[in-house]
Amino acid sequence: MDKYIGVKIIEAGPMTAEVAGVTLQRPIDTSNADSEGNGYLVKYPDGYVSWSPKKQFDEAYRKTNGMTFGLAIEAMKQGFKVARSGWNGKGMFIVYQKGYPQGIPCNAQTAKAWGMTEGDLFKCEPYLQMKMATGSHFMYTPNTLDVLADDWEIVN
């Protein structure tokens, strides 16, 4: 069998199996729950709501205000903006730009820089882009500290 890893962003809150059964108005399987029935009510992006035992939940999910860089990349690919919690610049964040592998008509500045004619198709692979505190943007390349950090978070 192949191995899989799942990445999705959910909403969840602590809730016992007993309370979850009342809230969801259906029986809750507690065969994997601890003796107190601790767990989480989980809401998925498609609106489906379920209950997960605490142990399994804790093994599968992390809060989005303490992510690894790998999880931050996955969040960006889903359209979220991310930042390091320790960044001092107000309003700084990074986004994933899907690129233009089929090309996009280039503007005059790009055409001049690349020796092309304005309107020629400019092909570009996906990249990360940062909004700086000044409001300007640039193509972002993470350093080793950023890659190994686990203080990435989703920003509004």
BELTA-V811527 format. One record per residue. N is the residue number from 1. SS is DSSP state (H for helix, E for strand, L for the rest). D_FIRST is the distance of its C-alpha to the first C-alpha in Angstrom with 1 decimal. Layout:
n:N ss:SS d_first:D_FIRST
n:N ss:SS d_first:D_FIRST
//
This chain:
n:1 ss:L d_first:0.0
n:2 ss:L d_first:3.8
n:3 ss:L d_first:6.6
n:4 ss:L d_first:9.6
n:5 ss:L d_first:13.3
n:6 ss:L d_first:15.9
n:7 ss:L d_first:19.5
n:8 ss:L d_first:22.2
n:9 ss:L d_first:25.7
n:10 ss:L d_first:26.9
n:11 ss:E d_first:30.1
n:12 ss:E d_first:30.2
n:13 ss:E d_first:32.9
n:14 ss:E d_first:33.3
n:15 ss:L d_first:33.9
n:16 ss:L d_first:33.8
n:17 ss:H d_first:32.0
n:18 ss:H d_first:35.4
n:19 ss:H d_first:36.7
n:20 ss:H d_first:33.5
n:21 ss:H d_first:34.0
n:22 ss:H d_first:37.5
n:23 ss:H d_first:36.7
n:24 ss:H d_first:33.9
n:25 ss:L d_first:35.9
n:26 ss:L d_first:33.0
n:27 ss:L d_first:31.6
n:28 ss:L d_first:29.3
n:29 ss:L d_first:26.6
n:30 ss:L d_first:27.6
n:31 ss:L d_first:25.5
n:32 ss:L d_first:23.8
n:33 ss:L d_first:27.1
n:34 ss:L d_first:29.5
n:35 ss:L d_first:32.8
n:36 ss:L d_first:34.6
n:37 ss:L d_first:32.0
n:38 ss:L d_first:31.6
n:39 ss:E d_first:29.3
n:40 ss:E d_first:29.4
n:41 ss:E d_first:30.2
n:42 ss:E d_first:27.8
n:43 ss:E d_first:28.8
n:44 ss:L d_first:26.3
n:45 ss:L d_first:27.5
n:46 ss:L d_first:27.7
n:47 ss:L d_first:30.0
n:48 ss:L d_first:27.7
n:49 ss:E d_first:28.8
n:50 ss:E d_first:27.0
n:51 ss:E d_first:27.3
n:52 ss:E d_first:24.9
n:53 ss:E d_first:25.6
n:54 ss:H d_first:26.9
n:55 ss:H d_first:24.5
n:56 ss:H d_first:21.4
n:57 ss:H d_first:23.4
n:58 ss:H d_first:24.6
n:59 ss:H d_first:21.1
n:60 ss:H d_first:20.0
n:61 ss:L d_first:23.2
n:62 ss:L d_first:26.1
n:63 ss:L d_first:29.5
n:64 ss:L d_first:30.2
n:65 ss:L d_first:33.2
n:66 ss:L d_first:31.4
n:67 ss:E d_first:28.5
n:68 ss:L d_first:27.2
n:69 ss:H d_first:27.8
n:70 ss:H d_first:24.2
n:71 ss:H d_first:24.4
n:72 ss:H d_first:27.9
n:73 ss:H d_first:26.6
n:74 ss:H d_first:24.0
n:75 ss:H d_first:27.0
n:76 ss:H d_first:29.2
n:77 ss:H d_first:26.8
n:78 ss:L d_first:27.2
n:79 ss:L d_first:30.9
n:80 ss:L d_first:32.0
n:81 ss:E d_first:34.6
n:82 ss:E d_first:33.9
n:83 ss:E d_first:36.3
n:84 ss:E d_first:36.6
n:85 ss:L d_first:38.5
n:86 ss:L d_first:41.0
n:87 ss:L d_first:42.1
n:88 ss:L d_first:45.8
n:89 ss:L d_first:46.3
n:90 ss:L d_first:46.8
n:91 ss:L d_first:44.6
n:92 ss:L d_first:42.3
n:93 ss:E d_first:38.7
n:94 ss:E d_first:36.0
n:95 ss:E d_first:34.3
n:96 ss:E d_first:31.8
n:97 ss:E d_first:33.5
n:98 ss:L d_first:31.4
n:99 ss:L d_first:33.7
n:100 ss:E d_first:35.2
n:101 ss:E d_first:33.3
n:102 ss:E d_first:35.5
n:103 ss:E d_first:38.6
n:104 ss:E d_first:41.1
n:105 ss:E d_first:44.9
n:106 ss:L d_first:46.1
n:107 ss:L d_first:49.2
n:108 ss:H d_first:52.3
n:109 ss:H d_first:51.3
n:110 ss:H d_first:47.9
n:111 ss:H d_first:49.6
n:112 ss:H d_first:52.3
n:113 ss:H d_first:49.9
n:114 ss:H d_first:47.7
n:115 ss:L d_first:50.6
n:116 ss:L d_first:49.5
n:117 ss:L d_first:51.5
n:118 ss:L d_first:51.2
n:119 ss:L d_first:48.9
n:120 ss:L d_first:46.9
n:121 ss:E d_first:43.1
n:122 ss:E d_first:41.7
n:123 ss:E d_first:38.0
n:124 ss:E d_first:36.2
n:125 ss:L d_first:32.6
n:126 ss:L d_first:31.2
n:127 ss:E d_first:32.8
n:128 ss:E d_first:33.7
n:129 ss:E d_first:37.2
n:130 ss:E d_first:39.3
n:131 ss:E d_first:42.2
n:132 ss:L d_first:44.7
n:133 ss:L d_first:47.3
n:134 ss:L d_first:49.9
n:135 ss:L d_first:48.1
n:136 ss:L d_first:47.3
n:137 ss:E d_first:43.9
n:138 ss:E d_first:42.2
n:139 ss:E d_first:39.0
n:140 ss:L d_first:37.3
n:141 ss:L d_first:35.7
n:142 ss:L d_first:34.5
n:143 ss:L d_first:35.8
n:144 ss:H d_first:34.1
n:145 ss:H d_first:35.4
n:146 ss:H d_first:34.0
n:147 ss:H d_first:30.5
n:148 ss:H d_first:30.4
n:149 ss:L d_first:32.2
n:150 ss:L d_first:30.7
n:151 ss:L d_first:33.7
n:152 ss:E d_first:32.5
n:153 ss:E d_first:33.3
n:154 ss:E d_first:33.5
n:155 ss:E d_first:37.1
n:156 ss:L d_first:39.0
//
